[in-house]
């Protein structure tokens, strides 16, 4: 997702937080619908779960548990060194906090 352009001041031309969240949710739903359509076109059953969170790894683990997933597929940016330590990795956090197998694509 693109960086959030919201400013605390209400300068003209900037979105409100509510407007930003509505647009982000609509964009996410559209992307998920494309994924479902592509999967179904190949005969693959596909379900989605859209949520927002300040701790994505927790919601990923919770969703996988709630849906009874056998495996979680995630991508990795492959950041190494100091950048990897400072930025952190949601994939790494899922690997650390989840008992469900995780397949990482890099």
N, C-alpha and C positions, 0 to 999 in steps of 0.2 A: 504494500500500500504506500502511496506517496506520503511524504512528510506532511503533517497536519499544519495548514497555513493559518490557523486561528490565532488572533492576537487578543490579549486581555482587554486592550482599549478597543472601543467600538469605532475604529477608523472606517470611513466609508470605503466600500469595495471589498471588505473582508467578510467572510461568512461568520455566522454565529455558530457556536458549538453544536446546537441542535441541527442546523442546516447541514453542517459538515457531516455529522453522524448519519443523517438521513441519506445524504448523497453517497457516503461510504457504504452504507448498508445496501442501497440500491445497486451500486457497482458490484459489491460482493455477491449479491443474489444473481445478477446477470452472469457473472463469471462462473458461479456454481451451476447455473442452468446450462451453460455451454459444456461444462464438464460432464454433467448428467447426460446430455444429448449425445455427446461423443461416445460415452461408455455404452449407452443403450444402442447406438448405431452398430456397435461391435458385439451386441448381445451380452453385455456385462451389466449385471445388476449394480446400481449405484445409489447410495443415499448420501444426503448432506446434512450438516449441522452447523448453522451459522450463529456465532456468538461473538461478543466483544469482551475484552478483558485487559486488565493491566498486568496479568500474569498468564500469558498464553499457554505456557507449558502445563500449568495446572488444569486449564480447561481442555487441552488436548487429551491429557491423561483421563480426566473425568468423562469426556465424551466417548473415548474408546472403551472405558469401563462400562458406561451406561448402555452403549450399543452392543456390548459383548464381542468386541473386535478380537480377532485372532492375531492380528499384526497391525502395526502402525507404519505407514510409509511416509517418510519425510525427506526433504532436501536439505543439503548443507551448502553454505556459501564457501566453505573451506578456508575460512579465515584462520590464520596461524599466528603464533607469536603473541606480541603485546596486543595487537588489534583483537585477536580472538579472546584474550583474557578480559580486556576492557569492555568490548561490545557484548560479550557473552553469547551464548548460543541457545536458542530455544530447543533445538534438536538435542544438544548435550544435556540440557535440563530434563527433557523427556526421557532420554536414555538413563539418567541418574535416578529419576523418581517413579519409573514405571516398571511393573513386573510383566507387562505385555511385550512380546518381541517387537523390536523396532528395526525396520529396514531403511537405511540411509542411502540416498542417491546424491552423489557429488559430481 
